[in-house]
Amino acid sequence: MFCKNCGNELSGQTRFCTECGAEVSGANNQSNYRTTDSRVEPVAVAKPTNKNNTLVAIIAILLVTILVCVGILGYILYTMNADDDKDVPSMQVEEQEDIEEYADDDSEENNGSERYSEDEQEYLFPSDREYITEYDLRYKTKEEVALIRNEIYARHGYIFKSETYQSYFESKDWYRPNPYFDESSFNEVEKINKDFIVEYEKSMGWR
């Protein structure tokens, strides 16, 4: 005998189903059987659908769909950015070259004050230990270049005949007139610097 309500197998003397508590009777229980060729078979009772499994499957499908969409969108954005950045390296190089050029200008302009100790601030150029380049002179006037050249002589006490140079160098604390001046007292750096300035003045049409 089977319960009509839940399909649970029952003993012959039971009035209520031990599983669902429904009342059962001999007449009612007979409806739970299907007679075929004098054989009695229990009627199969369908089990309720597992709604939780269905919900989990739907959520999983939605998550996979979202991840795929995000991946496609990220790839599209990456491709677009890669195309936009193709010309960036050359622009960065040009900007870096400009920065270096300005940095060089600043360093050269500050050489007159930063390369000397406090006692040497009045020198125009450290011509006794650093080689002069065209870069050092390119923004100088004719008079300034001439002063730098004559400063090499003044370092060794040359007595100037020009009142302009005499007055200028005598105003410097480091200048000491030397009646025994001789160009042979120039060191190798000073000799090269003097010759270089003379050639530069010639190229500028100043001599």
MARRO-54635 format. One record per residue (C-alpha): chain; x, y, z; residue in one letter; residue number from 1. Coordinates in pm, whole numbers. Each point is the difference from the previous one (the first is absolute). Layout:
BEGIN
{unit: A | u: X | v: Y | w: Z | code: a | pos: NUM}
...
This chain:
BEGIN
{unit: A | u: 0 | v: 0 | w: 0 | code: m | pos: 1}
{unit: A | u: 128 | v: 352 | w: -87 | code: f | pos: 2}
{unit: A | u: -93 | v: 347 | w: 119 | code: c | pos: 3}
{unit: A | u: -206 | v: 185 | w: -260 | code: k | pos: 4}
{unit: A | u: 147 | v: 330 | w: 105 | code: n | pos: 5}
{unit: A | u: 375 | v: -71 | w: 1 | code: c | pos: 6}
{unit: A | u: 33 | v: -354 | w: -134 | code: g | pos: 7}
{unit: A | u: 158 | v: -138 | w: 320 | code: n | pos: 8}
{unit: A | u: -44 | v: -376 | w: 49 | code: e | pos: 9}
{unit: A | u: -237 | v: -74 | w: 288 | code: l | pos: 10}
{unit: A | u: -83 | v: -304 | w: 207 | code: s | pos: 11}
{unit: A | u: -352 | v: -141 | w: -23 | code: g | pos: 12}
{unit: A | u: -109 | v: 118 | w: 347 | code: q | pos: 13}
{unit: A | u: 117 | v: 361 | w: -25 | code: t | pos: 14}
{unit: A | u: -264 | v: 274 | w: -15 | code: r | pos: 15}
{unit: A | u: 236 | v: 297 | w: -37 | code: f | pos: 16}
{unit: A | u: 308 | v: 26 | w: -218 | code: c | pos: 17}
{unit: A | u: 321 | v: -8 | w: 204 | code: t | pos: 18}
{unit: A | u: 170 | v: 245 | w: -242 | code: e | pos: 19}
{unit: A | u: -256 | v: 273 | w: -77 | code: c | pos: 20}
{unit: A | u: -269 | v: -76 | w: 261 | code: g | pos: 21}
{unit: A | u: -282 | v: -27 | w: -255 | code: a | pos: 22}
{unit: A | u: -295 | v: -225 | w: 89 | code: e | pos: 23}
{unit: A | u: -13 | v: -316 | w: -199 | code: v | pos: 24}
{unit: A | u: -265 | v: -273 | w: -40 | code: s | pos: 25}
{unit: A | u: -25 | v: -330 | w: -171 | code: g | pos: 26}
{unit: A | u: -219 | v: 152 | w: -271 | code: a | pos: 27}
{unit: A | u: 226 | v: 294 | w: -55 | code: n | pos: 28}
{unit: A | u: 309 | v: -214 | w: -7 | code: n | pos: 29}
{unit: A | u: -140 | v: -208 | w: -277 | code: q | pos: 30}
{unit: A | u: 20 | v: 308 | w: -227 | code: s | pos: 31}
{unit: A | u: 373 | v: -7 | w: 39 | code: n | pos: 32}
{unit: A | u: 19 | v: -322 | w: -194 | code: y | pos: 33}
{unit: A | u: -28 | v: -63 | w: -373 | code: r | pos: 34}
{unit: A | u: -141 | v: -341 | w: -96 | code: t | pos: 35}
{unit: A | u: 136 | v: -168 | w: -307 | code: t | pos: 36}
{unit: A | u: -61 | v: -365 | w: -67 | code: d | pos: 37}
{unit: A | u: -93 | v: -68 | w: 363 | code: s | pos: 38}
{unit: A | u: 333 | v: 160 | w: 116 | code: r | pos: 39}
{unit: A | u: -6 | v: 302 | w: 228 | code: v | pos: 40}
{unit: A | u: 281 | v: 259 | w: -54 | code: e | pos: 41}
{unit: A | u: 64 | v: 318 | w: 199 | code: p | pos: 42}
{unit: A | u: -59 | v: 328 | w: -182 | code: v | pos: 43}
{unit: A | u: 324 | v: 197 | w: -39 | code: a | pos: 44}
{unit: A | u: -7 | v: 333 | w: 178 | code: v | pos: 45}
{unit: A | u: 201 | v: 283 | w: -166 | code: a | pos: 46}
{unit: A | u: 260 | v: 164 | w: 225 | code: k | pos: 47}
{unit: A | u: -4 | v: 381 | w: 25 | code: p | pos: 48}
{unit: A | u: 248 | v: 187 | w: -224 | code: t | pos: 49}
{unit: A | u: 317 | v: 129 | w: 174 | code: n | pos: 50}
{unit: A | u: -38 | v: 375 | w: -45 | code: k | pos: 51}
{unit: A | u: 330 | v: 74 | w: 175 | code: n | pos: 52}
{unit: A | u: 204 | v: -181 | w: -265 | code: n | pos: 53}
{unit: A | u: -176 | v: 195 | w: -274 | code: t | pos: 54}
{unit: A | u: 72 | v: 333 | w: 172 | code: l | pos: 55}
{unit: A | u: 369 | v: -85 | w: 43 | code: v | pos: 56}
{unit: A | u: 27 | v: -92 | w: -367 | code: a | pos: 57}
{unit: A | u: -160 | v: 331 | w: -106 | code: i | pos: 58}
{unit: A | u: 237 | v: 201 | w: 223 | code: i | pos: 59}
{unit: A | u: 302 | v: -188 | w: -136 | code: a | pos: 60}
{unit: A | u: -106 | v: 71 | w: -359 | code: i | pos: 61}
{unit: A | u: -46 | v: 372 | w: 79 | code: l | pos: 62}
{unit: A | u: 345 | v: 22 | w: 162 | code: l | pos: 63}
{unit: A | u: 167 | v: -169 | w: -297 | code: v | pos: 64}
{unit: A | u: -182 | v: 236 | w: -238 | code: t | pos: 65}
{unit: A | u: 111 | v: 307 | w: 198 | code: i | pos: 66}
{unit: A | u: 363 | v: -117 | w: 9 | code: l | pos: 67}
{unit: A | u: 1 | v: -59 | w: -374 | code: v | pos: 68}
{unit: A | u: -145 | v: 348 | w: -67 | code: c | pos: 69}
{unit: A | u: 256 | v: 164 | w: 230 | code: v | pos: 70}
{unit: A | u: 282 | v: -186 | w: -173 | code: g | pos: 71}
{unit: A | u: -118 | v: 108 | w: -345 | code: i | pos: 72}
{unit: A | u: -39 | v: 362 | w: 112 | code: l | pos: 73}
{unit: A | u: 347 | v: 0 | w: 158 | code: g | pos: 74}
{unit: A | u: 156 | v: -136 | w: -319 | code: y | pos: 75}
{unit: A | u: -172 | v: 267 | w: -211 | code: i | pos: 76}
{unit: A | u: 119 | v: 280 | w: 231 | code: l | pos: 77}
{unit: A | u: 355 | v: -141 | w: 6 | code: y | pos: 78}
{unit: A | u: 8 | v: -14 | w: -379 | code: t | pos: 79}
{unit: A | u: -125 | v: 359 | w: -29 | code: m | pos: 80}
{unit: A | u: 261 | v: 126 | w: 250 | code: n | pos: 81}
{unit: A | u: 276 | v: -187 | w: -179 | code: a | pos: 82}
{unit: A | u: -90 | v: 173 | w: -327 | code: d | pos: 83}
{unit: A | u: -11 | v: 342 | w: 167 | code: d | pos: 84}
{unit: A | u: 342 | v: -47 | w: 164 | code: d | pos: 85}
{unit: A | u: 189 | v: -85 | w: -320 | code: k | pos: 86}
{unit: A | u: 117 | v: 358 | w: -47 | code: d | pos: 87}
{unit: A | u: 74 | v: 68 | w: 366 | code: v | pos: 88}
{unit: A | u: 365 | v: -124 | w: 9 | code: p | pos: 89}
{unit: A | u: 118 | v: 247 | w: -263 | code: s | pos: 90}
{unit: A | u: -177 | v: 286 | w: 179 | code: m | pos: 91}
{unit: A | u: 163 | v: -98 | w: 328 | code: q | pos: 92}
{unit: A | u: 343 | v: -7 | w: -163 | code: v | pos: 93}
{unit: A | u: -49 | v: 348 | w: -144 | code: e | pos: 94}
{unit: A | u: -114 | v: 134 | w: 337 | code: e | pos: 95}
{unit: A | u: 300 | v: -163 | w: 170 | code: q | pos: 96}
{unit: A | u: 238 | v: 159 | w: -249 | code: e | pos: 97}
{unit: A | u: -153 | v: 341 | w: 70 | code: d | pos: 98}
{unit: A | u: 37 | v: -52 | w: 373 | code: i | pos: 99}
{unit: A | u: 365 | v: -100 | w: -37 | code: e | pos: 100}
{unit: A | u: 69 | v: 299 | w: -219 | code: e | pos: 101}
{unit: A | u: -147 | v: 239 | w: 256 | code: y | pos: 102}
{unit: A | u: 181 | v: -181 | w: 280 | code: a | pos: 103}
{unit: A | u: 329 | v: 45 | w: -186 | code: d | pos: 104}
{unit: A | u: -74 | v: 369 | w: -50 | code: d | pos: 105}
{unit: A | u: -67 | v: 45 | w: 370 | code: d | pos: 106}
{unit: A | u: 312 | v: -189 | w: 104 | code: s | pos: 107}
{unit: A | u: 219 | v: 199 | w: -238 | code: e | pos: 108}
{unit: A | u: -149 | v: 330 | w: 109 | code: e | pos: 109}
{unit: A | u: 63 | v: -89 | w: 363 | code: n | pos: 110}
{unit: A | u: 357 | v: -115 | w: -60 | code: n | pos: 111}
{unit: A | u: 133 | v: 346 | w: 80 | code: g | pos: 112}
{unit: A | u: -124 | v: -25 | w: 358 | code: s | pos: 113}
{unit: A | u: -17 | v: -371 | w: 83 | code: e | pos: 114}
{unit: A | u: 343 | v: -110 | w: -116 | code: r | pos: 115}
{unit: A | u: 186 | v: 237 | w: 228 | code: y | pos: 116}
{unit: A | u: 64 | v: 18 | w: 368 | code: s | pos: 117}
{unit: A | u: -101 | v: 313 | w: 186 | code: e | pos: 118}
{unit: A | u: 346 | v: 149 | w: -66 | code: d | pos: 119}
{unit: A | u: -34 | v: -49 | w: -375 | code: e | pos: 120}
{unit: A | u: -349 | v: 137 | w: -61 | code: q | pos: 121}
{unit: A | u: 135 | v: 295 | w: -201 | code: e | pos: 122}
{unit: A | u: 155 | v: -213 | w: -273 | code: y | pos: 123}
{unit: A | u: -186 | v: -5 | w: -332 | code: l | pos: 124}
{unit: A | u: 107 | v: -357 | w: -83 | code: f | pos: 125}
{unit: A | u: 227 | v: -264 | w: 160 | code: p | pos: 126}
{unit: A | u: 227 | v: 21 | w: -302 | code: s | pos: 127}
{unit: A | u: 300 | v: -126 | w: 191 | code: d | pos: 128}
{unit: A | u: -152 | v: -347 | w: 52 | code: r | pos: 129}
{unit: A | u: -297 | v: -43 | w: -237 | code: e | pos: 130}
{unit: A | u: -5 | v: 9 | w: -377 | code: y | pos: 131}
{unit: A | u: -218 | v: 268 | w: -158 | code: i | pos: 132}
{unit: A | u: -241 | v: -115 | w: -271 | code: t | pos: 133}
{unit: A | u: -200 | v: 182 | w: -261 | code: e | pos: 134}
{unit: A | u: -304 | v: -74 | w: 212 | code: y | pos: 135}
{unit: A | u: 152 | v: 208 | w: 281 | code: d | pos: 136}
{unit: A | u: 43 | v: 299 | w: -229 | code: l | pos: 137}
{unit: A | u: -301 | v: -11 | w: -230 | code: r | pos: 138}
{unit: A | u: -214 | v: 237 | w: 207 | code: y | pos: 139}
{unit: A | u: 287 | v: 232 | w: 92 | code: k | pos: 140}
{unit: A | u: 51 | v: 342 | w: -155 | code: t | pos: 141}
{unit: A | u: 322 | v: 104 | w: -168 | code: k | pos: 142}
{unit: A | u: 105 | v: 190 | w: 313 | code: e | pos: 143}
{unit: A | u: -80 | v: -291 | w: 232 | code: e | pos: 144}
{unit: A | u: 201 | v: -245 | w: -209 | code: v | pos: 145}
{unit: A | u: 294 | v: 242 | w: -3 | code: a | pos: 146}
{unit: A | u: -19 | v: 30 | w: 378 | code: l | pos: 147}
{unit: A | u: 11 | v: -379 | w: 39 | code: i | pos: 148}
{unit: A | u: 307 | v: -16 | w: -225 | code: r | pos: 149}
{unit: A | u: 176 | v: 282 | w: 188 | code: n | pos: 150}
{unit: A | u: -91 | v: -159 | w: 331 | code: e | pos: 151}
{unit: A | u: 245 | v: -276 | w: -88 | code: i | pos: 152}
{unit: A | u: 274 | v: 265 | w: -16 | code: y | pos: 153}
{unit: A | u: -125 | v: 178 | w: 311 | code: a | pos: 154}
{unit: A | u: 32 | v: -320 | w: 203 | code: r | pos: 155}
{unit: A | u: 375 | v: 22 | w: -49 | code: h | pos: 156}
{unit: A | u: 23 | v: 373 | w: 73 | code: g | pos: 157}
{unit: A | u: 17 | v: 139 | w: -353 | code: y | pos: 158}
{unit: A | u: 4 | v: 381 | w: 15 | code: i | pos: 159}
{unit: A | u: -253 | v: 126 | w: -251 | code: f | pos: 160}
{unit: A | u: 62 | v: 305 | w: -216 | code: k | pos: 161}
{unit: A | u: -371 | v: 46 | w: -65 | code: s | pos: 162}
{unit: A | u: -161 | v: 214 | w: 267 | code: e | pos: 163}
{unit: A | u: -320 | v: -203 | w: -34 | code: t | pos: 164}
{unit: A | u: 164 | v: -332 | w: 82 | code: y | pos: 165}
{unit: A | u: 236 | v: 155 | w: 253 | code: q | pos: 166}
{unit: A | u: -288 | v: 158 | w: 189 | code: s | pos: 167}
{unit: A | u: -211 | v: -318 | w: -18 | code: y | pos: 168}
{unit: A | u: 262 | v: -244 | w: 130 | code: f | pos: 169}
{unit: A | u: 145 | v: 234 | w: 260 | code: e | pos: 170}
{unit: A | u: -345 | v: 0 | w: 159 | code: s | pos: 171}
{unit: A | u: 36 | v: -375 | w: 65 | code: k | pos: 172}
{unit: A | u: 149 | v: -111 | w: 329 | code: d | pos: 173}
{unit: A | u: 182 | v: -290 | w: -162 | code: w | pos: 174}
{unit: A | u: 187 | v: 213 | w: -256 | code: y | pos: 175}
{unit: A | u: 371 | v: 52 | w: 76 | code: r | pos: 176}
{unit: A | u: 200 | v: 201 | w: -260 | code: p | pos: 177}
{unit: A | u: 317 | v: -182 | w: -103 | code: n | pos: 178}
{unit: A | u: 269 | v: 209 | w: -179 | code: p | pos: 179}
{unit: A | u: 178 | v: -325 | w: -87 | code: y | pos: 180}
{unit: A | u: -301 | v: -156 | w: -174 | code: f | pos: 181}
{unit: A | u: 81 | v: -264 | w: -262 | code: d | pos: 182}
{unit: A | u: -246 | v: -210 | w: -203 | code: e | pos: 183}
{unit: A | u: 210 | v: -303 | w: 75 | code: s | pos: 184}
{unit: A | u: -161 | v: 1 | w: 343 | code: s | pos: 185}
{unit: A | u: -328 | v: -116 | w: -158 | code: f | pos: 186}
{unit: A | u: -84 | v: -362 | w: 65 | code: n | pos: 187}
{unit: A | u: -116 | v: -227 | w: -285 | code: e | pos: 188}
{unit: A | u: -371 | v: 65 | w: 66 | code: v | pos: 189}
{unit: A | u: 52 | v: 376 | w: -8 | code: e | pos: 190}
{unit: A | u: 200 | v: -16 | w: -323 | code: k | pos: 191}
{unit: A | u: -268 | v: -203 | w: -174 | code: i | pos: 192}
{unit: A | u: -276 | v: 226 | w: 133 | code: n | pos: 193}
{unit: A | u: 178 | v: 316 | w: -116 | code: k | pos: 194}
{unit: A | u: 49 | v: -139 | w: -352 | code: d | pos: 195}
{unit: A | u: -356 | v: -125 | w: -14 | code: f | pos: 196}
{unit: A | u: -143 | v: 341 | w: 93 | code: i | pos: 197}
{unit: A | u: 217 | v: 173 | w: -261 | code: v | pos: 198}
{unit: A | u: -128 | v: -238 | w: -270 | code: e | pos: 199}
{unit: A | u: -358 | v: 51 | w: 118 | code: y | pos: 200}
{unit: A | u: 39 | v: 378 | w: -23 | code: e | pos: 201}
{unit: A | u: 135 | v: -36 | w: -353 | code: k | pos: 202}
{unit: A | u: -296 | v: -219 | w: -101 | code: s | pos: 203}
{unit: A | u: -235 | v: 266 | w: 133 | code: m | pos: 204}
{unit: A | u: 181 | v: 274 | w: -193 | code: g | pos: 205}
{unit: A | u: 113 | v: 174 | w: 318 | code: w | pos: 206}
{unit: A | u: 369 | v: -14 | w: -79 | code: r | pos: 207}
